[in-house]
């Protein structure tokens, strides 16, 4: 299991369109992936779960991955977030 803290930099946070890009990328990996904010952890492959966190610009969340491609999963998701979802 690996974790990484990332800061959301795009203007709308993880809402609608960016969240869709995020879960599509998460679903491309075999690892189980979660997003954690405060004391809540949700499945990163679930649109409803990700939207329920209410992540806005400049918030830091923790990505957690466990599985055969966990390192690649976190790297890919962090790159997407760092690009402000303009990947």
BELQUI-V877669 format. One record per residue. RES is the residue in three letters. SS is DSSP state (H for helix, E for strand, C for the rest). NEAR is the number of other C-alpha atoms within 10 Angstrom. Layout:
res->RES ss->SS near->NEAR
res->RES ss->SS near->NEAR
//
This chain:
res->UNK ss->C near->12
res->UNK ss->E near->13
res->UNK ss->E near->17
res->UNK ss->E near->14
res->UNK ss->E near->15
res->UNK ss->E near->18
res->UNK ss->E near->18
res->UNK ss->C near->22
res->UNK ss->C near->18
res->UNK ss->C near->17
res->UNK ss->C near->11
res->UNK ss->C near->16
res->UNK ss->C near->22
res->UNK ss->C near->26
res->UNK ss->C near->18
res->UNK ss->H near->14
res->UNK ss->H near->11
res->UNK ss->H near->19
res->UNK ss->H near->23
res->UNK ss->H near->18
res->UNK ss->H near->19
res->UNK ss->H near->24
res->UNK ss->H near->19
res->UNK ss->H near->15
res->UNK ss->H near->16
res->UNK ss->H near->23
res->UNK ss->C near->16
res->UNK ss->C near->11
res->UNK ss->C near->19
res->UNK ss->C near->14
res->UNK ss->C near->20
res->UNK ss->E near->19
res->UNK ss->E near->26
res->UNK ss->E near->21
res->UNK ss->E near->21
res->UNK ss->E near->19
res->UNK ss->E near->16
res->UNK ss->C near->9
res->UNK ss->C near->5
res->UNK ss->E near->10
res->UNK ss->E near->18
res->UNK ss->E near->20
res->UNK ss->E near->17
res->UNK ss->C near->26
res->UNK ss->C near->22
res->UNK ss->C near->19
res->UNK ss->H near->19
res->UNK ss->H near->14
res->UNK ss->H near->17
res->UNK ss->H near->24
res->UNK ss->H near->18
res->UNK ss->H near->13
res->UNK ss->C near->18
res->UNK ss->C near->12
res->UNK ss->C near->19
res->UNK ss->C near->16
res->UNK ss->C near->14
res->UNK ss->C near->14
res->UNK ss->C near->14
res->UNK ss->E near->16
res->UNK ss->E near->18
res->UNK ss->E near->16
res->UNK ss->E near->22
res->UNK ss->E near->24
res->UNK ss->E near->25
res->UNK ss->E near->17
res->UNK ss->C near->14
res->UNK ss->C near->13
res->UNK ss->C near->13
res->UNK ss->H near->20
res->UNK ss->H near->17
res->UNK ss->H near->13
res->UNK ss->H near->26
res->UNK ss->H near->24
res->UNK ss->H near->12
res->UNK ss->H near->17
res->UNK ss->H near->20
res->UNK ss->H near->19
res->UNK ss->H near->14
res->UNK ss->H near->17
res->UNK ss->H near->22
res->UNK ss->H near->16
res->UNK ss->C near->13
res->UNK ss->C near->18
res->UNK ss->C near->19
res->UNK ss->C near->10
res->UNK ss->C near->9
//
